[in-house]
Amino acid sequence: MTPIVSIIMGSASDLPVMEKACQFLEEMEIPFEVNALSAHRTPQEVGDYARNAAGRGIKVIIAGAGMAAALPGVIAAETVLPVIGVPIKGSCLEGLDATFAIMQMPPGIPVATVAINGAQNAAILALQILAVGDEALKQKLSNYKQGLKNKIVKANQELAALQYKYKC
């Protein structure tokens, strides 16, 4: 099996956040890989990785980073593949530093950006990108979104059944 989505994080300490992307892709049966690469500590490896990702069959890259959050942008500068950045909450600025670093890319080097610690949404967005030309993946997305709707319908039914003296 060849991975088509690559999940990259600045260090293994980011795994608790990025694991949500892994879990979603696993649930959707999308082949993926997971690596730790640092734009600041292993810049040569990041460049090599990004330049070679498409040739290895990768279609979308999800890159999580905190603080200065250079990783998604450095990857985007070295590949034509779509890159989705996940800002990771840090101790100093609660993840706003990473969010701004990922969002404020110069013209020509776009990085899609999800919410702070939003790795699951990054994986959903990756699947949406992949599904553009794949009916089977579109159906998986449709089923997933229907499941979200069903959860809300069920929650409303449960709320309607709650008994309170002044509940109308």
N, C-alpha and C positions, 0 to 999 in steps of 0.2 A: 504494500500500500504506500503510495506517495503522498506526502502532505500537500495540501493546497492552500492552507492558511498557516501563517507563521506567527506565533505569539512570542514576543521578545520583551524582556524586562531588564531594567538597569542592574538589578542584583536579585539574588534568590530571596531576599527579604520582601520583595514585591509579590511573591507568589500568593499570599493570602488574598490579595486583591485580584490578581490576574487569573487565579484559579476559577473564578466565575466564568471567564471566557472559555476556559478548558472544559468546564462542566457543560456549558451550553453546546459547544461544538460536539462534544461526546454524545450528548442527548440527540443531536440532530444527525449523528453519524457522518460528520465532516472530518476527513483526515487532517490532522494538524501536527505541528511540532512546537516545542517550547524550548527557548534558550535564554540565557542571561548574557547580555553584552552591554558594555558600558561605553557611551560616547566619549567619556572623559578618561577612563582607565584602559580601554582597549579600542582606541579609535581605528586602528588599522584593521582589526577584525570586523568592526562594524561596517566599514567601507567595503571590505571583501564580501561580507555576508550580503549586503544590500545589492551589490553589483551582480552577484551570482544567484540571487533568490529566484528570479524568473526562469533562468535556465534549469533550475532544479524542479520546476513545476509549481512553485508558489504563485498564487493568484492575488492574495491580499495579505497585508502585514498589519498586525495589531502590535503597537509598541507602547508599553507602559513605562512611565518615568516620573520621578518626583523631583522636587526642588528646582534646579535649573532646567531640567527636562529637555535636554538637547537631543536625546536618542531618537524620537520620532522624526524630527527635522533632519538630522544627519542621515537617517535611512532614506527619507524622501528625496534628499538631494542626490542620492546615488542610485535611484531606481525609478523606473516608469510605473511600477506597481502602485495601486492605491495603498496609502498608509493611514491607519486610524490610530490616533494618539489617545492614550488613557492617562490623564493627569492623576498622580497618586498623592494622596494626602500626606503631607509631611508635618513635622512638629512645629515649624516656625510660622508659616503663613497658612496653615490648614489646607494646603493644596492649591491656593490661588496663584502662587508663584509658578507652579507647574502648568496650571491652566493657561496663564498668560504666555508662558514660554512656548507652549504647543500651538496656541491659537494665532500668535503674532508672527507667522511665517512670512518671508518676503515673497513678492510676486514671482510666480513660476515654480514655487516649491510648496504646494498645498499639503496640509495634513488635516484630515477630518478629525474633529475633536469631540469627545463625549464628555459626560459629567465627571467630576472628581470621583475616583474609584469606580467609574462606570464600565468596568470590563465586560459585564454581561451585554450591555447595549453595544459595545464595540463588536462583540461576536455576532450579535443580531444584525448589525449594519454590514459586517463582512458577509454574512449569509445573504443579505439582500443584494449586495453587489454581485455575488456569485450566481444568484438566482435570475439575474437579468436574461441570461441565455440558457436557462436550464429549467424545464417544466417540472421535473421531479423536485428540485429545490424550491420552486415557487409553491408547490403543494405542501411541502414541509412547513414553509413559512405561514401559509394559509391555515394549516392545522394548528400551528403554534398560537397564532393570533386568535383563532376561534377558541382555543383553550383558555386564553386570557379573558376573553369575553364571558365564557362559561363560568369562570371563577367569580366574576363580578355579579352575574345573574344569581348564582348560588348564594353569594354573600348578601345580596338584597333580599332574597327569600328568607334567609336566616334572620336578618334584621327585622323584617316584617313580622316574624313570629315572636319576637321579644315581647314580653308582657310587662308593662309598667302602668301604674295607676293613671298617670297623666299623659301617656303616649296616645296620640291620636292616629 
